[in-house]
Amino acid sequence: MIVFYNANIKTINLIYSVFRGFLGYFVKNKNMKTNILGLPVKETEIIISELNSLLSNYQVYYQNLRGIHWNIRGKRFFDLHVKFEELYNDSQLKIDMIAERVLTLGGTPLHTFEDYIKHNKIEVGKNISNDEKAVHLIVNSLSHLLILEREILNKTAVVNDEGSNAMMSDFIAEQEKTIWMMQAWLEE
């Protein structure tokens, strides 16, 4: 009975501590400007900028996928041609989701090749027809996208931007699995 009582006191103290932390945050930030979604304006502008950077990197990734889809050669052509098409169709959907999230947050999505190149950090694949080089390009690109997505995930968590946060979580889970599958393919 005493153990149960001590556990309840610890739980109550923990709940009180968390509540006090939240209360302190809201009191400290009560004069903070928020947008129509209830998100802090200053932090949301940073998230918009990072989403635009992610959008730019996705556009380059998408073009890389189109190129390797068109140019792949060799005995694995049929399997990889279909897989690369699946990946570029998926990335096209993600590009649209990112752009729409930027709009939802009150920003303007980047939409010129000049902007994409300026904000891109992904290797641009040119004339890749070798299967292993193509898969390595995909793995490296997805690894870089994961870094950007995790940075956004951390920032959106701090300001309680659940819409952006959920999108990043979904992207990350899918891309980790794709990397695992591509790595398994490379180990033949």
FENZI-V465928 format. One record per residue. RES is the residue in three letters. PHI is phi in degrees with one decimal (NA if undefined). PSI is psi as a letter, one per 20 degrees, with the letter a starting at -180 (* if undefined). D_LAST is the distance of its C-alpha to the last C-alpha in whole Angstrom. Layout:
# FENZI-V465928
res=[RES & RES]
phi=[PHI & PHI]
psi=[PSI & PSI]
d_last=[D_LAST & D_LAST]
This chain:
# FENZI-V465928
res=[MET & ILE & VAL & PHE & TYR & ASN & ALA & ASN & ILE & LYS & THR & ILE & ASN & LEU & ILE & TYR & SER & VAL & PHE & ARG & GLY & PHE & LEU & GLY & TYR & PHE & VAL & LYS & ASN & LYS & ASN & MET & LYS & THR & ASN & ILE & LEU & GLY & LEU & PRO & VAL & LYS & GLU & THR & GLU & ILE & ILE & ILE & SER & GLU & LEU & ASN & SER & LEU & LEU & SER & ASN & TYR & GLN & VAL & TYR & TYR & GLN & ASN & LEU & ARG & GLY & ILE & HIS & TRP & ASN & ILE & ARG & GLY & LYS & ARG & PHE & PHE & ASP & LEU & HIS & VAL & LYS & PHE & GLU & GLU & LEU & TYR & ASN & ASP & SER & GLN & LEU & LYS & ILE & ASP & MET & ILE & ALA & GLU & ARG & VAL & LEU & THR & LEU & GLY & GLY & THR & PRO & LEU & HIS & THR & PHE & GLU & ASP & TYR & ILE & LYS & HIS & ASN & LYS & ILE & GLU & VAL & GLY & LYS & ASN & ILE & SER & ASN & ASP & GLU & LYS & ALA & VAL & HIS & LEU & ILE & VAL & ASN & SER & LEU & SER & HIS & LEU & LEU & ILE & LEU & GLU & ARG & GLU & ILE & LEU & ASN & LYS & THR & ALA & VAL & VAL & ASN & ASP & GLU & GLY & SER & ASN & ALA & MET & MET & SER & ASP & PHE & ILE & ALA & GLU & GLN & GLU & LYS & THR & ILE & TRP & MET & MET & GLN & ALA & TRP & LEU & GLU & GLU]
phi=[NA & -66.2 & -61.8 & -62.0 & -62.7 & -63.0 & -63.7 & -66.6 & -64.0 & -62.4 & -63.9 & -62.3 & -62.2 & -63.8 & -61.4 & -60.8 & -62.8 & -64.9 & -60.1 & -61.2 & -64.5 & -64.0 & -60.3 & -61.1 & -62.7 & -70.2 & -65.9 & -64.5 & -107.3 & -65.6 & -93.2 & -69.7 & -73.0 & -122.6 & -88.0 & -62.3 & -86.6 & 83.1 & -98.0 & -63.6 & -59.6 & -60.5 & -67.6 & -66.2 & -62.1 & -66.6 & -63.6 & -59.2 & -60.7 & -69.9 & -64.8 & -65.7 & -63.9 & -61.1 & -58.3 & -61.8 & -65.9 & -64.9 & -63.2 & -68.5 & -57.5 & -58.3 & -64.2 & -59.7 & -62.7 & -60.8 & -62.6 & -71.9 & -62.1 & -71.7 & -100.9 & -60.1 & -135.4 & 106.3 & -68.5 & -98.4 & -50.2 & -62.1 & -67.9 & -72.0 & -56.2 & -68.8 & -63.1 & -65.5 & -65.2 & -58.8 & -67.8 & -72.8 & -65.7 & -64.1 & -67.4 & -62.4 & -64.8 & -66.3 & -57.7 & -64.1 & -64.2 & -63.6 & -60.7 & -68.6 & -68.6 & -58.1 & -63.7 & -59.7 & -79.4 & 99.4 & -100.9 & -119.6 & -69.9 & -63.3 & -150.6 & -117.8 & -61.0 & -58.7 & -65.0 & -61.0 & -65.1 & -61.0 & -100.5 & -79.3 & -123.3 & -85.5 & -61.0 & -88.9 & -89.5 & -126.7 & 54.3 & -89.9 & -119.8 & -79.9 & -60.5 & -68.7 & -62.8 & -64.1 & -67.8 & -60.6 & -61.0 & -63.9 & -60.5 & -63.9 & -64.7 & -64.5 & -60.8 & -68.9 & -60.4 & -60.0 & -60.7 & -62.5 & -65.4 & -68.4 & -63.1 & -65.4 & -55.8 & -63.2 & -69.9 & -71.7 & -66.2 & -62.4 & -100.0 & 64.3 & -86.0 & -64.6 & -61.7 & -68.7 & -62.6 & -63.4 & -62.4 & -63.7 & -59.6 & -64.3 & -59.4 & -60.7 & -59.9 & -64.8 & -70.5 & -60.9 & -66.0 & -63.1 & -60.9 & -58.0 & -66.8 & -66.8 & -63.5 & -63.1 & -64.1 & -67.9 & -85.1 & -34.5]
psi=[h & h & g & g & g & h & h & h & g & g & g & g & g & g & g & g & g & g & g & h & g & g & g & g & g & h & g & h & j & h & j & p & p & q & a & h & i & j & q & p & g & g & h & h & h & g & g & g & g & h & h & h & g & g & g & g & h & h & g & g & g & g & h & g & g & g & g & h & g & h & i & q & r & a & i & j & g & g & g & h & g & g & g & h & g & g & g & h & g & g & h & g & g & h & g & g & g & g & g & h & h & g & g & h & i & j & a & p & q & q & j & q & h & g & g & g & h & h & i & q & i & q & p & o & p & p & l & o & i & p & g & h & h & g & h & g & g & g & g & g & g & h & g & g & h & g & g & g & h & h & g & g & g & g & h & h & h & h & j & k & m & h & g & h & g & g & g & g & g & g & g & g & g & g & h & g & g & g & g & g & g & h & g & h & h & h & j & *]
d_last=[59 & 59 & 56 & 55 & 58 & 56 & 53 & 55 & 56 & 53 & 51 & 55 & 54 & 51 & 52 & 55 & 53 & 50 & 53 & 55 & 52 & 51 & 55 & 55 & 53 & 54 & 58 & 56 & 55 & 57 & 59 & 55 & 55 & 53 & 51 & 52 & 49 & 50 & 48 & 49 & 50 & 49 & 45 & 45 & 45 & 43 & 40 & 41 & 40 & 37 & 36 & 37 & 35 & 32 & 33 & 33 & 29 & 28 & 30 & 28 & 25 & 26 & 27 & 24 & 22 & 25 & 24 & 20 & 21 & 24 & 22 & 18 & 18 & 16 & 14 & 13 & 16 & 17 & 15 & 15 & 18 & 19 & 17 & 19 & 22 & 22 & 21 & 24 & 26 & 25 & 26 & 29 & 30 & 30 & 32 & 35 & 35 & 35 & 37 & 39 & 39 & 41 & 43 & 44 & 44 & 47 & 45 & 44 & 41 & 40 & 39 & 40 & 37 & 39 & 39 & 35 & 34 & 37 & 35 & 31 & 29 & 26 & 25 & 26 & 23 & 25 & 24 & 20 & 19 & 15 & 12 & 11 & 14 & 15 & 13 & 14 & 17 & 17 & 16 & 18 & 21 & 20 & 21 & 24 & 25 & 25 & 27 & 30 & 29 & 30 & 33 & 34 & 34 & 36 & 39 & 39 & 39 & 42 & 44 & 43 & 42 & 40 & 39 & 37 & 36 & 34 & 33 & 31 & 30 & 28 & 27 & 25 & 24 & 22 & 21 & 19 & 18 & 16 & 15 & 13 & 11 & 11 & 9 & 7 & 6 & 6 & 4 & 0]
